[in-house]
Amino acid sequence: MRKDFAISIVRTLLERGHKAYLVGGCVRDLLLGRDPADYDVTTDAIPDEVMRIFPETYAVGAQFGVVLVPSPERDVASNVSTETCRDVTGYVSAKANAVEVATFRSDIGYSDGRHPDQVRFSKDPREDVERRDFTINGLLLDPITNEVLDFVGGRKDLEAGVIRTIGDPERRFAEDKLRMLRAVRFAARFDYAIAPETFHAIQKLASQIGQVSRERVRDELSKMLTEGHARQAFLLLDETGLLHEALPEIEAMKGVEQPPQFHPEGDVFVHTLMLLDKLPHPCPLTLAWGALLHDVGKPATFRVAPDRIRFDGHVDVGVKIAEEICHRLRFSNDDTDQILALVDNHMRFAHAQRMNQSTFKRFVRMPRFDEHLQLHRMDCQSSHGDLTSYNFTRGKIASMPPETIRPAPLITGDDLITAGYLPGPQFKKILSAVEDGQLEGRLHSKDEAMAFVGSEFPRAAQ
């Protein structure tokens, strides 16, 4: 439906006497037989003219010639204001239900390494294309006639499977350093090669990726992890030098040996890449980052003991390092909590068969436990291959009615107060002990619970 809406925008602009084309990733994907995630239109109509033709628009970047035209069937976008669209989250929400319409332009100067110092609107689509990033994203499509305009050799690079900047690669990357990460992501996603001159420019300028906002780096890395080609993406990040700059903690895994009896696959970096190769597609963002970071504490805890290589305390150290990374990349609190939980608990499955009932039930009722289970399976498949704990955990969960895993509490703090207990820190200990008894099948009713409390936590002992 969004394709039809984008075509209707092009048709309307043409009827008003303007030039208009589909442009960028949507044209690339259509030529590759893929379903585009979104549609962009480029036109010689300036923003004021676009907003007159389409009154209900979001002027998200009018100074750069960009407005969003919302779909009549929008949902989220209908409640997003122009002001809100100026931040990343608001823009993404609006873009999900709208078509971006940009005026032909040429850009002059990029002092901040992202935004042009000066924008000059143009009537020439060739001039507009020449400022874009990669040849495969520089194709124009007239959806009315199906004519493709290719001023930069994009079709040839699509056929050859090559990621190549439009014009001088150093200049393109100087305009927006994030394009270096995008080159890696596109190469991994499409299984393309990066053109030699483009590749060398990335290697030369990789140290400048730190000039890009952390949120934009995070989002680009997240796409690499969740688009289905994470292993190839991280190999390319390493080869280009971008991994050293963006995630040195992952680079530190290279060459860190592991005990061969448990990790015949090789070092920590190899193990992590193998795990990334097993990520589902689509993949939850938190699972992808949890997989990437689950062994991030191993390089700092490596030691050769008399019996074998060991990583004592690598989980605790890994949680701290993962927390630093999440903070650095500005993850939300919710995403950070889940990523850290995945790192913190990934070794607990080894003890699942020895856990008592209360410990096991608390373990499997962690938020989004399916992600913990998936991470454990992939971790095993990327090392020793033993899925005993995985199969045990799944089987035991399946054998337990949900209400026994998360039962309604037998008593509350109010019940303790009614029984004469004074509110205080001990309440948490008492209620936890009652819940243990309930989860283990020893306590079944409120009366049994209160009798247990009276015997184990006599009021006189308070």
Phi and psi in degrees as a GROMACS rama.xvg file:
@    title "Ramachandran Plot"
@    xaxis  label "Phi"
@    yaxis  label "Psi"
@TYPE xy
-66.3942  -31.9288  ARG-2
-61.8214  -44.502  LYS-3
-62.4338  -38.3704  ASP-4
-66.3027  -42.3473  PHE-5
-61.7111  -42.3663  ALA-6
-63.7822  -36.7052  ILE-7
-65.8304  -33.2986  SER-8
-66.0358  -45.2276  ILE-9
-59.3745  -45.6695  VAL-10
-61.8808  -43.0302  ARG-11
-62.6674  -43.3571  THR-12
-63.8713  -40.0536  LEU-13
-63.0669  -42.0515  LEU-14
-64.5452  -25.8514  GLU-15
-88.9529  9.4842  ARG-16
89.5702  14.1113  GLY-17
-103.655  160.949  HIS-18
-84.3161  144.913  LYS-19
-160.362  140.696  ALA-20
-145.301  155.627  TYR-21
-74.6107  148.081  LEU-22
-147.058  155.581  VAL-23
83.3992  -142.19  GLY-24
-60.3008  -32.6614  GLY-25
-66.2731  -37.6876  CYS-26
-67.4828  -45.9054  VAL-27
-54.2812  -49.3614  ARG-28
-67.142  -39.0035  ASP-29
-62.0748  -40.4391  LEU-30
-68.5238  -27.1902  LEU-31
-87.8365  -0.751647  LEU-32
76.2751  22.6055  GLY-33
-102.77  159.569  ARG-34
-88.3882  112.117  ASP-35
-61.6033  143.923  PRO-36
-72.5753  -33.8555  ALA-37
-154.607  173.44  ASP-38
-127.117  137.072  TYR-39
-122.35  145.933  ASP-40
-121.477  139.987  VAL-41
-121.17  144.616  THR-42
-152.192  162.128  THR-43
-87.1874  -4.40738  ASP-44
-72.0661  130.856  ALA-45
-75.2057  163.227  ILE-46
-52.926  -42.9641  PRO-47
-59.7417  -38.6405  ASP-48
-69.7397  -40.6692  GLU-49
-61.2701  -41.9552  VAL-50
-71.3957  -26.5562  MET-51
-71.8987  -39.0421  ARG-52
-72.0301  -37.7411  ILE-53
-121.606  87.8836  PHE-54
-59.3648  -33.6634  PRO-55
-91.4609  82.3927  GLU-56
-129.417  165.454  THR-57
-112.566  115.456  TYR-58
-83.1213  69.5215  ALA-59
-70.1757  -24.9396  VAL-60
-155.178  49.3278  GLY-61
-58.6438  -32.2172  ALA-62
-66.1329  -21.9437  GLN-63
-102.804  7.04871  PHE-64
85.8482  20.1921  GLY-65
-117.611  128.52  VAL-66
-134.166  155.676  VAL-67
-106.186  130.565  LEU-68
-104.329  111.653  VAL-69
-74.3288  145.406  PRO-70
-69.7135  144.074  SER-71
-61.2503  -21.6371  PRO-72
-100.059  18.4879  GLU-73
-64.4142  159.143  ARG-74
-123.729  -70.5716  ASP-75
-59.3306  -43.6544  VAL-76
-63.276  -28.7095  ALA-77
-62.8765  -19.4937  SER-78
-109.68  13.4479  ASN-79
-103.121  122.881  VAL-80
-83.1706  163.037  SER-81
-58.5475  -40.5627  THR-82
-62.0145  -44.2064  GLU-83
-62.1338  -36.1417  THR-84
-63.7295  -14.0099  CYS-85
-73.1199  -18.711  ARG-86
-96.687  166.652  ASP-87
-62.0998  -46.659  VAL-88
-63.6999  -45.0317  THR-89
-63.1411  -39.571  GLY-90
-64.6961  -45.0118  TYR-91
-61.8629  -40.8404  VAL-92
-62.1876  -43.9598  SER-93
-68.8192  -42.297  ALA-94
-62.1786  -28.839  LYS-95
-64.9503  -18.6544  ALA-96
-128.639  28.1209  ASN-97
-150.306  169.925  ALA-98
-115.302  130.053  VAL-99
-80.4942  128.223  GLU-100
-117.33  118.193  VAL-101
-119.937  140.456  ALA-102
-79.4575  139.618  THR-103
-50.0288  135.733  PHE-104
-157.456  164.368  ARG-105
-123.368  146.773  SER-106
-108.856  142.095  ASP-107
-124.057  113.1  ILE-108
74.4676  141.267  GLY-109
-137.991  73.0421  TYR-110
-62.3721  -35.0129  SER-111
-94.111  5.49073  ASP-112
71.097  18.0227  GLY-113
-148.804  -51.983  ARG-114
-101.34  140.199  HIS-115
-66.5952  142.389  PRO-116
-68.6496  -32.4126  ASP-117
-146.663  138.48  GLN-118
-116.659  131.455  VAL-119
-118.454  114.866  ARG-120
-67.8448  151.26  PHE-121
-135.833  163.258  SER-122
-106.821  1.40983  LYS-123
-109.153  113.084  ASP-124
-62.2723  -28.9296  PRO-125
-62.3509  -42.3332  ARG-126
-63.2095  -36.2177  GLU-127
-67.6222  -44.1804  ASP-128
-63.5176  -36.9343  VAL-129
-67.8251  -11.5702  GLU-130
-94.0849  -6.26544  ARG-131
-79.5731  176.825  ARG-132
-81.1922  -66.0357  ASP-133
-120.079  151.488  PHE-134
-57.9813  -37.6869  THR-135
-71.389  -13.8525  ILE-136
-102.611  6.63994  ASN-137
-106.702  20.5523  GLY-138
-92.6726  143.797  LEU-139
-112.534  144.115  LEU-140
-131.331  124.968  LEU-141
-85.5265  105.112  ASP-142
-72.989  -10.9204  PRO-143
-80.6406  -41.7327  ILE-144
-104.161  -9.06328  THR-145
64.8386  19.0917  ASN-146
-78.3656  132.585  GLU-147
-101.799  127.12  VAL-148
-100.803  122.586  LEU-149
-128.003  101.211  ASP-150
-96.3827  -6.62967  PHE-151
-128.489  8.93142  VAL-152
78.5007  25.8517  GLY-153
-66.4235  -38.1315  GLY-154
-66.8195  -38.4398  ARG-155
-63.598  -41.7032  LYS-156
-70.6771  -31.7432  ASP-157
-62.8311  -44.7009  LEU-158
-66.969  -36.3464  GLU-159
-84.5432  -14.4504  ALA-160
72.3638  54.7422  GLY-161
-129.675  135.287  VAL-162
-97.6026  116.258  ILE-163
-137.986  135.522  ARG-164
-69.2427  155.72  THR-165
-82.1811  116.091  ILE-166
77.2098  -154.763  GLY-167
-67.0743  120.415  ASP-168
-63.2521  -37.8628  PRO-169
-64.4075  -36.9516  GLU-170
-67.4777  -43.1277  ARG-171
-62.0406  -41.7644  ARG-172
-73.6019  -30.2738  PHE-173
-65.2824  -32.2314  ALA-174
-68.049  -36.4753  GLU-175
-155.362  106.519  ASP-176
-62.5623  -24.5355  LYS-177
-61.1977  -23.0677  LEU-178
-58.7467  -24.6098  ARG-179
-65.3439  -43.1255  MET-180
-68.2268  -36.6419  LEU-181
-64.8812  -36.8123  ARG-182
-59.9387  -43.9357  ALA-183
-63.8262  -44.5125  VAL-184
-63.3907  -44.8688  ARG-185
-65.2864  -39.8436  PHE-186
-62.1066  -41.4113  ALA-187
-70.1266  -45.2154  ALA-188
-60.4605  -42.6399  ARG-189
-97.5436  -0.647448  PHE-190
58.0715  46.2675  ASP-191
-102.92  163.337  TYR-192
-91.8918  150.176  ALA-193
-90.8893  127.304  ILE-194
-53.8477  141.321  ALA-195
-51.9682  -45.5534  PRO-196
-67.4917  -33.3995  GLU-197
-70.005  -42.6649  THR-198
-61.6336  -46.1342  PHE-199
-64.9589  -35.5292  HIS-200
-65.7976  -38.1097  ALA-201
-63.7558  -45.7599  ILE-202
-58.8698  -39.4261  GLN-203
-69.28  -36.4145  LYS-204
-104.851  3.23249  LEU-205
-53.9052  -35.7582  ALA-206
-64.1279  -14.2425  SER-207
-89.6862  -0.366822  GLN-208
-63.6534  -20.8979  ILE-209
-65.5526  -13.519  GLY-210
-77.1228  -14.1413  GLN-211
-81.805  143.529  VAL-212
-58.0905  145.901  SER-213
-63.2869  -34.4322  ARG-214
-63.9208  -40.0385  GLU-215
-69.781  -38.5617  ARG-216
-62.9842  -46.819  VAL-217
-55.6473  -46.5836  ARG-218
-65.412  -38.3364  ASP-219
-69.1057  -42.286  GLU-220
-63.9238  -38.142  LEU-221
-63.6773  -39.2253  SER-222
-63.9301  -41.0222  LYS-223
-58.8352  -39.3131  MET-224
-75.0149  -26.4137  LEU-225
-109.737  -3.98058  THR-226
-88.293  -1.53567  GLU-227
103.611  0.929248  GLY-228
-135.783  42.9605  HIS-229
-64.4034  -39.9036  ALA-230
-60.6068  -48.56  ARG-231
-63.7458  -38.5528  GLN-232
-60.8835  -43.5154  ALA-233
-75.9408  -27.1678  PHE-234
-64.1101  -42.8518  LEU-235
-68.0447  -38.4219  LEU-236
-57.6367  -40.8339  LEU-237
-67.466  -45.0504  ASP-238
-65.9424  -32.6607  GLU-239
-84.3591  -12.8117  THR-240
90.5825  -2.90803  GLY-241
-72.6266  -29.9874  LEU-242
-63.4227  -41.621  LEU-243
-58.279  -36.8632  HIS-244
-83.9977  -40.9523  GLU-245
-89.4577  -37.8103  ALA-246
-140.218  69.4457  LEU-247
-60.9501  -23.8751  PRO-248
-66.0271  -29.0252  GLU-249
-79.822  -40.0522  ILE-250
-58.7537  -33.7804  GLU-251
-63.4072  -16.4583  ALA-252
-72.202  -21.1388  MET-253
-63.5586  130.223  LYS-254
80.0811  0.500062  GLY-255
-83.6018  104.009  VAL-256
-67.3845  156.562  GLU-257
-128.928  158.032  GLN-258
-62.4123  120.713  PRO-259
-62.6712  -24.9932  PRO-260
-68.4493  -22.8301  GLN-261
-108.514  -26.2377  PHE-262
-131.995  71.0888  HIS-263
-67.2548  -13.152  PRO-264
-72.4051  -24.2235  GLU-265
131.52  -151.937  GLY-266
-74.9073  179.351  ASP-267
-65.0379  -36.4859  VAL-268
-65.9074  -45.9488  PHE-269
-60.4379  -43.9234  VAL-270
-59.3438  -46.2673  HIS-271
-63.8561  -41.5631  THR-272
-62.5695  -40.0173  LEU-273
-62.7042  -39.3853  MET-274
-66.4647  -42.0413  LEU-275
-60.0391  -32.9594  LEU-276
-67.9613  -16.8643  ASP-277
-101.054  2.24762  LYS-278
-61.1086  139.489  LEU-279
-68.7976  161.987  PRO-280
-136.536  116.703  HIS-281
-71.821  158.227  PRO-282
-125.173  134.031  CYS-283
-58.8745  139.383  PRO-284
-57.6649  -42.7742  LEU-285
-68.1088  -37.9048  THR-286
-63.5161  -41.9428  LEU-287
-61.7135  -46.3641  ALA-288
-71.5799  -34.1821  TRP-289
-61.9742  -40.1128  GLY-290
-64.5129  -43.6699  ALA-291
-62.6736  -37.6419  LEU-292
-102.516  1.11998  LEU-293
-61.6061  -31.6564  HIS-294
-111.654  23.9236  ASP-295
-66.1015  -16.8067  VAL-296
-85.9626  -5.08752  GLY-297
-68.813  -43.1696  LYS-298
-55.3754  -38.479  PRO-299
-77.3017  -15.1441  ALA-300
-115.314  8.14612  THR-301
-62.3838  132.641  PHE-302
-153.996  151.255  ARG-303
-100.35  107.629  VAL-304
-88.6583  168.085  ALA-305
-56.7896  -33.3046  PRO-306
-90.5751  -36.8411  ASP-307
-171.889  175.4  ARG-308
-68.2313  136.605  ILE-309
-131.756  157.1  ARG-310
-131.969  63.8206  PHE-311
-60.9622  127.024  ASP-312
73.7204  16.8341  GLY-313
-66.7708  -25.0656  HIS-314
-68.241  -49.1882  VAL-315
-61.8774  -43.9833  ASP-316
-64.378  -40.3728  VAL-317
-62.2142  -38.8403  GLY-318
-61.7788  -42.3267  VAL-319
-65.3958  -42.7671  LYS-320
-66.8019  -42.6128  ILE-321
-62.0154  -37.5729  ALA-322
-64.3008  -40.7015  GLU-323
-62.3546  -41.3435  GLU-324
-66.0928  -45.5555  ILE-325
-60.9954  -39.5221  CYS-326
-67.224  -43.126  HIS-327
-61.9045  -39.1743  ARG-328
-92.5646  7.16141  LEU-329
60.6021  44.6264  ARG-330
-69.3944  153.995  PHE-331
-66.109  161.721  SER-332
-61.9976  -40.9105  ASN-333
-63.7878  -45.9744  ASP-334
-65.1273  -41.0413  ASP-335
-60.4191  -46.1568  THR-336
-58.3729  -42.7335  ASP-337
-71.4806  -40.8098  GLN-338
-61.1869  -45.1259  ILE-339
-66.1654  -36.0161  LEU-340
-64.2396  -38.4096  ALA-341
-64.2154  -43.0422  LEU-342
-65.7692  -43.4098  VAL-343
-68.1148  -29.2218  ASP-344
-110.558  3.11983  ASN-345
-68.8834  -19.0952  HIS-346
-91.9971  -7.9179  MET-347
-71.3191  -21.2674  ARG-348
-61.0978  -27.6318  PHE-349
-61.8835  -21.3526  ALA-350
-103.361  2.42368  HIS-351
-56.4173  -41.3613  ALA-352
-71.5668  -16.2722  GLN-353
-103.658  -1.88475  ARG-354
-71.7384  142.282  MET-355
-73.1459  171.924  ASN-356
-59.8011  -44.1155  GLN-357
-66.1449  -42.2682  SER-358
-64.213  -44.1637  THR-359
-62.3613  -45.5288  PHE-360
-65.2834  -38.8477  LYS-361
-66.0705  -36.2445  ARG-362
-61.8122  -50.1477  PHE-363
-80.4267  -8.90949  VAL-364
-98.6434  13.8943  ARG-365
-59.0564  148.99  MET-366
-54.4716  137.054  PRO-367
51.9491  49.2846  ARG-368
-62.644  -24.3238  PHE-369
-58.2202  -32.7862  ASP-370
-69.5149  -39.1721  GLU-371
-61.5384  -42.3881  HIS-372
-65.9485  -42.2036  LEU-373
-64.0058  -42.2605  GLN-374
-62.2878  -42.4954  LEU-375
-62.3696  -44.6605  HIS-376
-59.8304  -47.5611  ARG-377
-66.0769  -35.497  MET-378
-62.2102  -44.8807  ASP-379
-65.9414  -44.7475  CYS-380
-65.5591  -21.0568  GLN-381
-96.9415  9.76174  SER-382
-140.052  -107.128  SER-383
-77.2077  -20.0274  HIS-384
82.1265  2.07553  GLY-385
-84.3167  113.974  ASP-386
-103.735  22.3616  LEU-387
-58.4627  -50.0066  THR-388
-66.0875  -37.1447  SER-389
-62.5548  -50.0108  TYR-390
-65.8034  -38.2529  ASN-391
-60.5504  -48.0524  PHE-392
-62.0902  -46.7899  THR-393
-60.7478  -44.7945  ARG-394
-63.9313  -41.4912  GLY-395
-68.3955  -39.2689  LYS-396
-60.534  -44.3845  ILE-397
-63.2858  -27.7599  ALA-398
-85.1771  -7.97413  SER-399
-103.651  125.06  MET-400
-59.9907  139.714  PRO-401
-53.1957  -34.1111  PRO-402
-71.1057  -16.6373  GLU-403
-84.9818  -20.1994  THR-404
-82.2757  -38.2927  ILE-405
-131.607  69.7002  ARG-406
-75.6351  158.211  PRO-407
-66.3571  139.808  ALA-408
-59.7563  140.34  PRO-409
-73.9982  -35.9222  LEU-410
-139.006  164.234  ILE-411
-127.467  176.378  THR-412
-60.7551  -33.6733  GLY-413
-62.8946  -36.8723  ASP-414
-64.4261  -37.832  ASP-415
-66.0952  -41.0214  LEU-416
-63.9165  -42.8316  ILE-417
-60.4649  -34.2807  THR-418
-80.3779  -0.534377  ALA-419
100.958  8.43364  GLY-420
-84.4464  141.416  TYR-421
-86.5999  131.969  LEU-422
-57.0172  141.082  PRO-423
173.087  -174.878  GLY-424
-57.3078  -26.889  PRO-425
-67.4657  -20.7259  GLN-426
-56.6356  -43.3229  PHE-427
-62.2766  -42.0774  LYS-428
-64.2072  -42.2491  LYS-429
-65.1687  -48.8891  ILE-430
-64.8493  -34.0338  LEU-431
-68.3023  -40.4001  SER-432
-65.2485  -39.0654  ALA-433
-63.6611  -43.0479  VAL-434
-64.3866  -38.0138  GLU-435
-56.3926  -47.4572  ASP-436
-62.0974  -38.6531  GLY-437
-66.34  -45.5861  GLN-438
-66.7876  -29.9631  LEU-439
-87.958  -0.166063  GLU-440
82.4548  14.9913  GLY-441
-91.3049  -26.7377  ARG-442
-118.632  131.695  LEU-443
-124.669  -13.2897  HIS-444
-143.073  169.021  SER-445
-63.9213  -41.0428  LYS-446
-62.2418  -43.9918  ASP-447
-62.6862  -39.5831  GLU-448
-64.2771  -44.8303  ALA-449
-68.2754  -33.7586  MET-450
-66.1773  -39.8571  ALA-451
-61.9377  -44.3454  PHE-452
-61.9956  -42.6105  VAL-453
-62.9006  -32.9266  GLY-454
-84.114  -35.1924  SER-455
-91.2255  -25.7317  GLU-456
-133.612  66.6252  PHE-457
-60.6369  141.164  PRO-458
-59.5894  -32.2238  ARG-459
-66.0539  -20.1403  ALA-460
-84.3798  -4.27994  ALA-461
